[in-house]
Amino acid sequence: MRITHKKTSSLFPINRSRLPQMHYQRWVGHLGENSSTLDALLVLYHEYLCFERDHLTLSKGHSPEVLCVSLCSKGLLPDAVLKLFHKEETKLPAHPPTSGVPGILFATGSLGHGLSLAAGTALAKRLNSDCGDVYCMTSDGEWQEGSAWEALIFLCHHKLTNLTVLVDHNTLQGFGSTDDVA
């Protein structure tokens, strides 16, 4: 399924500026990786995902900042939490935490594992007759992982139509461009 969105430009200026502020204040994080995901997560949270019944797995776990900025834009996380990004007393470490931030089911970070977790969640929802949907944000570099392909085979085999996979195709990964690495 291809996700398209209505005009939501009123949300983007505020949230686009919040993300670089977080990085600048702490001098840590993956600003490029977060920036390439920001619009997709804002559209997802504001136009598709119903927080009470749906789930998002952020498989590209090096982007917890963009997830938290998106949650803040929906009023689900106070801005004060964003100000503590990557500090000792923070709820926002380098990878999504499983406590202290609403809606995060899995602490992700090892690329290629999030889709398996999302596929299991989607199957559980179907088996429990839960009407909610599952979304999984992946990076293009993690598709070099065998576990991502195994999860794709699993979700196709089980016809998990309640799972939407998003791929951040920014052509970059830790050691260069996705074309140069593999």
N, CA, C and O of each residue as an XYZ file, in Angstrom:
728
protein
N       0.849     -1.169      0.000
C       0.000      0.000      0.000
C       0.894      1.231      0.000
O       1.845      1.310      0.777
N       0.596      2.179     -0.857
C       1.343      3.433     -0.899
C       0.587      4.462     -0.065
O      -0.611      4.674     -0.251
N       1.311      5.099      0.861
C       0.695      6.116      1.715
C       0.841      7.473      1.051
O       1.944      7.901      0.711
N      -0.281      8.136      0.874
C      -0.273      9.516      0.390
C      -0.905     10.359      1.485
O      -1.573      9.832      2.374
N      -0.698     11.639      1.422
C      -1.233     12.450      2.511
C      -1.887     13.722      2.013
O      -1.617     14.230      0.925
N      -2.772     14.208      2.885
C      -3.411     15.494      2.651
C      -2.413     16.584      2.994
O      -1.357     16.306      3.562
N      -2.730     17.784      2.663
C      -1.865     18.928      2.973
C      -1.818     19.140      4.475
O      -2.828     19.483      5.088
N      -0.632     18.935      5.078
C      -0.478     19.116      6.524
C       0.696     20.037      6.808
O       1.381     19.878      7.818
N       0.932     20.987      5.936
C       2.114     21.835      6.072
C       2.128     22.633      7.377
O       3.188     23.089      7.805
N       0.968     22.806      8.013
C       0.961     23.569      9.262
C       1.724     22.844     10.368
O       2.200     23.496     11.298
N       1.857     21.512     10.300
C       2.627     20.813     11.327
C       4.117     20.841     11.066
O       4.908     20.842     12.009
N       4.517     20.865      9.812
C       5.913     20.622      9.482
C       6.899     21.695      9.926
O       7.973     21.328     10.402
N       6.619     23.002      9.808
C       7.635     23.971     10.218
C       8.032     23.837     11.692
O       9.215     23.931     12.017
N       7.082     23.625     12.568
C       7.379     23.496     13.999
C       8.241     22.276     14.250
O       9.259     22.368     14.936
N       7.854     21.146     13.711
C       8.548     19.905     13.988
C       9.878     19.787     13.247
O      10.811     19.164     13.752
N       9.973     20.365     12.081
C      11.256     20.347     11.371
C      12.316     21.124     12.143
O      13.484     20.735     12.134
N      11.944     22.191     12.798
C      12.933     22.962     13.551
C      13.260     22.296     14.889
O      14.360     22.480     15.409
N      12.341     21.539     15.446
C      12.567     20.910     16.752
C      13.645     19.831     16.669
O      14.451     19.688     17.588
N      13.662     19.092     15.604
C      14.625     18.005     15.448
C      16.078     18.502     15.432
O      16.888     17.988     16.203
N      16.443     19.477     14.590
C      17.835     19.949     14.638
C      18.187     20.617     15.968
O      19.343     20.574     16.389
N      17.211     21.231     16.631
C      17.481     21.819     17.947
C      17.935     20.742     18.930
O      18.879     20.954     19.692
N      17.265     19.585     18.915
C      17.640     18.495     19.808
C      19.077     18.051     19.554
O      19.847     17.827     20.489
N      19.419     17.928     18.294
C      20.774     17.483     17.944
C      21.814     18.539     18.303
O      22.893     18.218     18.800
N      21.484     19.779     18.050
C      22.425     20.863     18.331
C      22.686     20.992     19.838
O      23.822     21.199     20.264
N      21.637     20.867     20.624
C      21.776     21.010     22.078
C      22.665     19.931     22.688
O      23.348     20.197     23.678
N      22.677     18.735     22.134
C      23.423     17.629     22.722
C      24.642     17.204     21.883
O      25.497     16.478     22.390
N      24.741     17.619     20.664
C      25.825     17.243     19.747
C      25.938     15.732     19.571
O      27.042     15.195     19.482
N      24.812     15.057     19.522
C      24.779     13.615     19.292
C      23.608     13.287     18.384
O      22.755     14.134     18.116
N      23.577     12.066     17.922
C      22.449     11.587     17.133
C      22.763     11.525     15.657
O      23.852     11.883     15.209
N      21.787     11.065     14.924
C      21.903     10.888     13.478
C      20.922     11.838     12.794
O      19.819     11.437     12.423
N      21.321     13.081     12.631
C      20.408     14.104     12.109
C      19.919     13.770     10.702
O      18.731     13.917     10.413
N      20.812     13.326      9.828
C      20.400     12.998      8.455
C      19.393     11.876      8.414
O      18.381     11.964      7.719
N      19.666     10.826      9.154
C      18.761      9.675      9.192
C      17.407     10.062      9.769
O      16.370      9.594      9.299
N      17.417     10.910     10.781
C      16.168     11.373     11.373
C      15.411     12.287     10.418
O      14.192     12.177     10.286
N      16.124     13.183      9.755
C      15.476     14.140      8.847
C      14.775     13.443      7.693
O      13.713     13.881      7.252
N      15.370     12.349      7.198
C      14.760     11.665      6.058
C      13.510     10.882      6.452
O      12.782     10.406      5.581
N      13.255     10.744      7.740
C      12.097      9.994      8.236
C      11.006     10.898      8.789
O       9.862     10.468      8.942
N      11.343     12.130      9.086
C      10.433     13.017      9.813
C       9.076     13.188      9.133
O       8.045     12.979      9.772
N       9.052     13.557      7.872
C       7.768     13.789      7.198
C       6.901     12.538      7.189
O       5.692     12.614      7.409
N       7.519     11.384      6.935
C       6.749     10.137      6.893
C       6.090      9.845      8.237
O       4.921      9.463      8.282
N       6.826     10.021      9.330
C       6.246      9.735     10.641
C       5.201     10.770     11.042
O       4.208     10.430     11.685
N       5.415     12.027     10.669
C       4.398     13.042     10.965
C       3.095     12.739     10.231
O       2.016     12.818     10.817
N       3.196     12.394      8.961
C       1.997     12.046      8.192
C       1.349     10.797      8.787
O       0.128     10.742      8.930
N       2.149      9.808      9.131
C       1.620      8.583      9.715
C       0.873      8.870     11.013
O      -0.261      8.423     11.186
N       1.496      9.612     11.927
C       0.866      9.894     13.219
C      -0.342     10.820     13.100
O      -1.293     10.682     13.868
N      -0.327     11.750     12.165
C      -1.426     12.724     12.081
C      -2.560     12.289     11.163
O      -3.671     12.806     11.281
N      -2.309     11.354     10.252
C      -3.351     11.022      9.273
C      -3.721      9.548      9.200
O      -4.765      9.224      8.633
N      -2.930      8.656      9.737
C      -3.214      7.229      9.581
C      -3.297      6.479     10.904
O      -4.266      5.759     11.142
N      -2.317      6.631     11.751
C      -2.200      5.830     12.949
C      -3.164      6.309     14.028
O      -3.141      7.475     14.422
N      -3.997      5.411     14.492
C      -4.889      5.690     15.628
C      -4.186      5.153     16.862
O      -4.042      3.942     17.027
N      -3.749      6.056     17.727
C      -2.884      5.693     18.842
C      -3.519      4.654     19.768
O      -2.804      3.867     20.388
N      -4.842      4.642     19.869
C      -5.520      3.726     20.778
C      -5.528      2.286     20.279
O      -5.645      1.367     21.090
N      -5.407      2.055     18.959
C      -5.524      0.685     18.453
C      -4.364      0.240     17.561
O      -4.138     -0.960     17.406
N      -3.628      1.183     16.973
C      -2.564      0.841     16.033
C      -1.203      0.857     16.718
O      -1.045      1.416     17.804
N      -0.232      0.239     16.070
C       1.128      0.187     16.604
C       2.136      0.541     15.524
O       1.948      0.222     14.350
N       3.198      1.198     15.935
C       4.326      1.491     15.050
C       5.565      0.838     15.639
O       5.845      0.975     16.830
N       6.302      0.130     14.801
C       7.619     -0.368     15.179
C       8.627      0.418     14.361
O       8.591      0.405     13.130
N       9.517      1.094     15.047
C      10.576      1.854     14.385
C      11.772      0.921     14.229
O      12.636      0.848     15.103
N      11.809      0.213     13.111
C      12.885     -0.742     12.895
C      14.222     -0.035     12.758
O      15.251     -0.563     13.181
N      14.217      1.147     12.172
C      15.463      1.926     12.105
C      15.653      2.620     13.452
O      15.397      3.813     13.610
N      16.110      1.823     14.409
C      16.167      2.225     15.796
C      17.152      3.329     16.118
O      17.230      3.773     17.264
N      17.908      3.782     15.121
C      18.810      4.906     15.358
C      18.082      6.237     15.182
O      18.721      7.286     15.094
N      16.777      6.201     15.132
C      15.981      7.409     14.924
C      14.939      7.644     16.010
O      13.809      8.014     15.691
N      15.277      7.443     17.283
C      14.247      7.662     18.297
C      13.846      9.126     18.417
O      12.733      9.427     18.849
N      14.738     10.039     18.040
C      14.425     11.459     18.145
C      13.230     11.826     17.277
O      12.345     12.560     17.715
N      13.201     11.320     16.046
C      12.109     11.658     15.137
C      10.804     11.037     15.619
O       9.731     11.613     15.438
N      10.898      9.876     16.224
C       9.711      9.254     16.796
C       9.162     10.120     17.924
O       7.954     10.341     18.010
N      10.037     10.605     18.779
C       9.603     11.418     19.916
C       9.102     12.791     19.480
O       8.155     13.312     20.068
N       9.717     13.384     18.465
C       9.216     14.655     17.928
C       7.810     14.451     17.359
O       6.943     15.310     17.517
N       7.587     13.316     16.699
C       6.260     13.016     16.150
C       5.234     12.838     17.262
O       4.115     13.343     17.170
N       5.621     12.114     18.319
C       4.720     11.941     19.458
C       4.412     13.279     20.124
O       3.278     13.530     20.530
N       5.414     14.124     20.232
C       5.232     15.460     20.816
C       4.267     16.281     19.966
O       3.439     17.018     20.501
N       4.371     16.155     18.642
C       3.488     16.924     17.758
C       2.023     16.518     17.919
O       1.124     17.298     17.603
N       1.781     15.299     18.410
C       0.419     14.827     18.666
C      -0.023     15.090     20.096
O      -1.153     14.767     20.465
N       0.860     15.675     20.907
C       0.527     15.937     22.301
C       0.654     14.705     23.189
O       0.154     14.705     24.314
N       1.308     13.664     22.707
C       1.451     12.423     23.467
C       2.733     12.383     24.292
O       2.927     11.476     25.101
N       3.597     13.358     24.088
C       4.861     13.441     24.810
C       5.153     14.920     25.031
O       5.129     15.690     24.071
N       5.426     15.341     26.257
C       5.678     16.771     26.497
C       7.025     17.217     25.935
O       7.983     16.445     25.897
N       7.081     18.458     25.505
C       8.319     19.010     24.954
C       9.454     18.965     25.969
O      10.621     18.886     25.586
N       9.131     19.013     27.241
C      10.175     18.965     28.284
C      10.994     17.682     28.190
O      12.183     17.680     28.510
N      10.368     16.596     27.754
C      11.090     15.326     27.586
C      12.104     15.446     26.451
O      13.202     14.894     26.536
N      11.738     16.168     25.385
C      12.660     16.350     24.258
C      13.902     17.129     24.682
O      14.994     16.901     24.160
N      13.732     18.042     25.626
C      14.871     18.843     26.090
C      15.901     18.007     26.847
O      17.046     18.428     27.012
N      15.494     16.825     27.308
C      16.410     15.947     28.038
C      17.038     14.886     27.124
O      17.700     13.965     27.602
N      16.829     15.019     25.823
C      17.359     14.049     24.863
C      18.835     13.750     25.130
O      19.675     14.649     25.165
N      19.118     12.486     25.313
C      20.472     11.954     25.444
C      21.234     12.487     26.662
O      22.465     12.477     26.674
N      20.518     12.944     27.673
C      21.144     13.318     28.941
C      21.011     12.138     29.897
O      20.270     11.195     29.620
N      21.712     12.184     30.999
C      21.687     11.050     31.925
C      20.317     10.726     32.480
O      19.973      9.552     32.616
N      19.534     11.724     32.802
C      18.218     11.480     33.395
C      17.110     11.359     32.341
O      15.930     11.505     32.660
N      17.490     11.095     31.098
C      16.543     11.115     29.998
C      15.688      9.864     29.881
O      16.039      8.792     30.373
N      14.566     10.034     29.221
C      13.747      8.920     28.764
C      14.078      8.633     27.298
O      13.547      7.686     26.716
N      14.955      9.448     26.698
C      15.276      9.354     25.276
C      16.755      9.034     25.056
O      17.541      9.935     24.764
N      17.138      7.781     25.189
C      18.524      7.413     24.895
C      18.735      7.253     23.395
O      17.918      7.714     22.598
N      19.815      6.607     23.014
C      20.186      6.486     21.605
C      19.268      5.575     20.796
O      19.277      5.639     19.567
N      18.482      4.735     21.447
C      17.543      3.841     20.772
C      16.194      3.950     21.466
O      16.136      4.350     22.629
N      15.100      3.600     20.777
C      13.786      3.714     21.406
C      13.705      2.904     22.698
O      14.037      1.719     22.704
N      13.270      3.529     23.789
C      13.145      2.810     25.059
C      11.795      2.108     25.159
O      10.840      2.496     24.486
N      11.716      1.083     25.990
C      10.433      0.388     26.160
C       9.623      0.948     27.322
O       8.504      0.499     27.568
N      10.173      1.917     28.033
C       9.395      2.536     29.101
C       9.646      4.042     29.087
O      10.706      4.511     28.674
N       8.657      4.771     29.544
C       8.777      6.214     29.652
C       8.321      6.991     28.430
O       8.128      8.204     28.508
N       8.150      6.325     27.321
C       7.672      6.981     26.096
C       6.471      6.179     25.595
O       6.586      4.972     25.385
N       5.318      6.829     25.401
C       4.112      6.093     25.010
C       4.213      5.477     23.614
O       4.798      6.050     22.696
N       3.627      4.296     23.493
C       3.495      3.682     22.177
C       4.704      2.909     21.678
O       4.667      2.397     20.559
N       5.764      2.802     22.449
C       6.928      2.049     21.986
C       6.871      0.658     22.606
O       7.039      0.490     23.814
N       6.631     -0.335     21.754
C       6.529     -1.711     22.230
C       7.885     -2.398     22.314
O       8.103     -3.261     23.165
N       8.806     -2.004     21.413
C      10.079     -2.709     21.314
C      11.240     -1.729     21.298
O      11.180     -0.692     20.638
N      12.287     -2.061     22.018
C      13.530     -1.293     21.949
C      14.301     -1.812     20.740
O      14.894     -2.889     20.788
N      14.288     -1.055     19.677
C      14.944     -1.501     18.442
C      16.285     -0.807     18.293
O      16.594      0.132     19.027
N      17.055     -1.258     17.368
C      18.368     -0.680     17.144
C      19.199     -1.569     16.247
O      19.858     -1.087     15.326
N      19.173     -2.873     16.509
C      19.848     -3.807     15.608
C      19.032     -3.876     14.334
O      17.932     -4.430     14.324
N      19.560     -3.321     13.271
C      18.795     -3.210     12.032
C      18.389     -4.580     11.503
O      19.136     -5.554     11.598
N      17.188     -4.624     10.947
C      16.671     -5.843     10.347
C      15.759     -6.636     11.250
O      15.140     -7.596     10.791
N      15.647     -6.278     12.515
C      14.822     -7.051     13.436
C      13.417     -6.475     13.634
O      12.502     -7.194     14.037
N      13.251     -5.211     13.356
C      11.960     -4.565     13.598
C      10.820     -5.144     12.791
O       9.699     -5.242     13.289
N      11.084     -5.528     11.557
C      10.007     -6.065     10.728
C       9.510     -7.394     11.276
O       8.314     -7.677     11.208
N      10.399     -8.212     11.817
C       9.969     -9.473     12.439
C       9.049     -9.194     13.625
O       8.028     -9.859     13.799
N       9.420     -8.205     14.438
C       8.589     -7.831     15.589
C       7.233     -7.297     15.131
O       6.202     -7.634     15.712
N       7.236     -6.471     14.097
C       5.983     -5.917     13.573
C       5.108     -7.017     12.968
O       3.889     -7.003     13.136
N       5.724     -7.961     12.270
C       4.960     -9.064     11.672
C       4.317     -9.922     12.761
O       3.165    -10.333     12.627
N       5.052    -10.191     13.827
C       4.478    -10.940     14.946
C       3.336    -10.194     15.601
O       2.337    -10.799     15.989
N       3.474     -8.886     15.729
C       2.414     -8.056     16.305
C       1.173     -8.081     15.419
O       0.051     -8.177     15.915
N       1.379     -7.993     14.101
C       0.251     -8.015     13.156
C      -0.465     -9.360     13.192
O      -1.695     -9.410     13.154
N       0.293    -10.447     13.264
C      -0.329    -11.765     13.344
C      -1.108    -11.909     14.651
O      -2.220    -12.438     14.647
N      -0.548    -11.451     15.761
C      -1.243    -11.512     17.053
C      -2.540    -10.712     17.010
O      -3.563    -11.154     17.534
N      -2.501     -9.529     16.383
C      -3.714     -8.716     16.271
C      -4.791     -9.479     15.491
O      -5.962     -9.485     15.873
N      -4.376    -10.117     14.398
C      -5.355    -10.862     13.601
C      -5.903    -12.059     14.385
O      -7.110    -12.298     14.372
N      -5.042    -12.805     15.060
C      -5.489    -13.974     15.819
C      -6.403    -13.589     16.976
O      -7.280    -14.363     17.359
N      -6.201    -12.397     17.533
C      -7.032    -11.906     18.632
C      -8.232    -11.095     18.156
O      -8.937    -10.495     18.968
N      -8.468    -11.072     16.848
C      -9.558    -10.291     16.244
C      -9.483     -8.826     16.629
O     -10.508     -8.174     16.825
N      -8.266     -8.311     16.737
C      -8.026     -6.905     17.058
C      -8.049     -6.125     15.742
O      -7.347     -6.487     14.797
N      -8.836     -5.078     15.676
C      -9.001     -4.347     14.416
C      -7.854     -3.380     14.112
O      -7.863     -2.746     13.057
N      -6.894     -3.250     14.981
C      -5.818     -2.285     14.773
C      -4.845     -2.688     13.686
O      -4.737     -3.859     13.321
N      -4.137     -1.690     13.177
C      -3.121     -1.901     12.159
C      -1.732     -1.771     12.770
O      -1.560     -1.200     13.847
N      -0.751     -2.309     12.064
C       0.640     -2.234     12.479
C       1.421     -1.570     11.351
O       1.229     -1.882     10.175
N       2.293     -0.660     11.725
C       3.169      0.020     10.775
C       4.606     -0.252     11.193
O       4.914     -0.330     12.382
N       5.475     -0.396     10.210
C       6.882     -0.629     10.504
C       7.728      0.269      9.600
O       7.687      0.151      8.375
N       8.492      1.165     10.221
C       9.401      2.043      9.483
C      10.766      1.375      9.433
O      11.386      1.126     10.467
N      11.229      1.088      8.222
C      12.531      0.457      8.025
C      13.453      1.419      7.287
O      13.010      2.416      6.716
N      14.741      1.100      7.312
C      15.703      1.868      6.517
C      16.065      1.048      5.286
O      15.930     -0.175      5.294
N      16.516      1.705      4.245
C      16.885      0.957      3.043
C      18.125      0.096      3.276
O      18.251     -0.964      2.664
N      19.039      0.521      4.140
C      20.238     -0.256      4.418
C      19.956     -1.558      5.137
O      20.677     -2.537      4.943
N      18.917     -1.592      5.968
C      18.655     -2.816      6.720
C      18.094     -3.936      5.850
O      18.021     -5.084      6.290
N      17.698     -3.611      4.612
C      17.205     -4.651      3.711
C      18.339     -5.534      3.194
O      18.100     -6.464      2.423
N      19.564     -5.248      3.613
C      20.690     -6.139      3.322
C      20.761     -7.263      4.355
O      21.533     -8.209      4.199
N      19.958     -7.154      5.405
C      19.908     -8.163      6.461
C      18.976     -9.300      6.059
O      17.866     -9.064      5.582
N      19.430    -10.521      6.253
C      18.599    -11.680      5.939
C      17.329    -11.728      6.758
O      16.296    -12.197      6.280
N      17.398    -11.242      7.999
C      16.215    -11.289      8.864
C      15.083    -10.416      8.321
O      13.910    -10.725      8.529
N      15.424     -9.336      7.633
C      14.377     -8.491      7.041
C      13.647     -9.258      5.937
O      12.422     -9.198      5.838
N      14.399     -9.970      5.120
C      13.788    -10.753      4.035
C      12.978    -11.924      4.588
O      11.921    -12.252      4.047
N      13.459    -12.554      5.655
C      12.699    -13.641      6.276
C      11.383    -13.120      6.830
O      10.354    -13.787      6.721
N      11.409    -11.940      7.422
C      10.174    -11.341      7.939
C       9.215    -11.024      6.795
O       8.006    -11.211      6.929
N       9.744    -10.548      5.681
C       8.901    -10.260      4.515
C       8.243    -11.540      3.991
O       7.061    -11.539      3.648
N       9.004    -12.616      3.931
C       8.441    -13.909      3.506
C       7.327    -14.329      4.465
O       6.269    -14.786      4.033
N       7.572    -14.170      5.773
C       6.581    -14.529      6.791
C       5.301    -13.726      6.629
O       4.207    -14.291      6.657
N       5.425    -12.415      6.461
C       4.216    -11.591      6.376
C       3.455    -11.852      5.078
O       2.227    -11.771      5.056
N       4.168    -12.161      4.004
C       3.470    -12.519      2.759
C       2.779    -13.875      2.892
O       1.634    -14.035      2.468
N       3.470    -14.845      3.477
C       2.895    -16.184      3.655
C       1.613    -16.123      4.481
O       0.635    -16.799      4.161
N       1.615    -15.325      5.531
C       0.448    -15.222      6.414
C      -0.545    -14.151      5.963
O      -1.550    -13.905      6.630
N      -0.254    -13.518      4.825
C      -1.152    -12.509      4.256
C      -1.557    -11.460      5.304
O      -2.739    -11.216      5.543
N      -0.542    -10.856      5.913
C      -0.774     -9.884      6.973
C      -1.115     -8.523      6.363
O      -0.266     -7.635      6.276
N      -2.354     -8.382      5.951
C      -2.809     -7.145      5.311
C      -2.975     -6.006      6.309
O      -3.211     -4.865      5.912
N      -2.855     -6.300      7.592
C      -2.934     -5.254      8.614
C      -1.554     -4.681      8.942
O      -1.411     -3.933      9.910
N      -0.551     -5.020      8.155
C       0.811     -4.521      8.350
C       1.234     -3.696      7.142
O       1.185     -4.172      6.008
N       1.646     -2.469      7.388
C       2.176     -1.585      6.349
C       3.655     -1.371      6.631
O       4.034     -0.952      7.724
N       4.486     -1.662      5.636
C       5.928     -1.495      5.760
C       6.328     -0.229      5.016
O       6.015     -0.063      3.838
N       7.023      0.659      5.717
C       7.540      1.875      5.099
C       9.055      1.732      5.012
O       9.695      1.239      5.941
N       9.622      2.165      3.894
C      11.073      2.107      3.701
C      11.587      3.532      3.504
O      11.173      4.235      2.582
N      12.489      3.940      4.380
C      13.152      5.234      4.222
C      14.274      5.033      3.208
O      15.368      4.588      3.556
N      13.993      5.360      1.972
C      14.948      5.164      0.878
C      15.809      6.420      0.728
O      15.658      7.181     -0.228
N      16.718      6.623      1.696
C      17.590      7.798      1.639
C      18.947      7.469      1.018
O      19.799      8.349      0.902
N      19.155      6.237      0.625
C      20.355      5.708     -0.053
C      21.621      5.792      0.793
O      22.724      5.679      0.258
N      21.482      5.988      2.107
C      22.664      6.079      2.974
C      22.615      5.030      4.064
O      21.543      4.635      4.523
N      23.791      4.587      4.470
C      23.909      3.718      5.633
C      25.236      4.005      6.306
O      25.986      4.866      5.846
N      25.539      3.307      7.377
C      26.677      3.627      8.219
C      28.019      3.731      7.509
O      28.845      4.553      7.905
N      28.267      2.946      6.495
C      29.575      2.915      5.855
C      29.573      3.448      4.433
O      30.500      3.173      3.671
N      28.549      4.205      4.061
C      28.496      4.789      2.723
C      27.090      4.699      2.142
O      26.106      4.557      2.868
N      27.020      4.785      0.840
C      25.725      4.702      0.183
C      25.301      3.239      0.068
O      26.143      2.341      0.042
N      24.009      3.010      0.002
C      23.524      1.649     -0.121
C      24.000      1.011     -1.422
O      24.208     -0.202     -1.471
N      24.175      1.805     -2.473
C      24.684      1.283     -3.748
C      26.140      0.834     -3.625
O      26.524     -0.174     -4.218
N      26.945      1.559     -2.871
C      28.368      1.223     -2.737
C      28.597      0.038     -1.800
O      29.523     -0.746     -2.006
N      27.760     -0.097     -0.774
C      27.983     -1.142      0.222
C      27.517     -2.500     -0.273
O      28.247     -3.486     -0.167
N      26.309     -2.558     -0.813
C      25.799     -3.847     -1.321
C      24.831     -3.596     -2.467
O      24.289     -4.543     -3.037
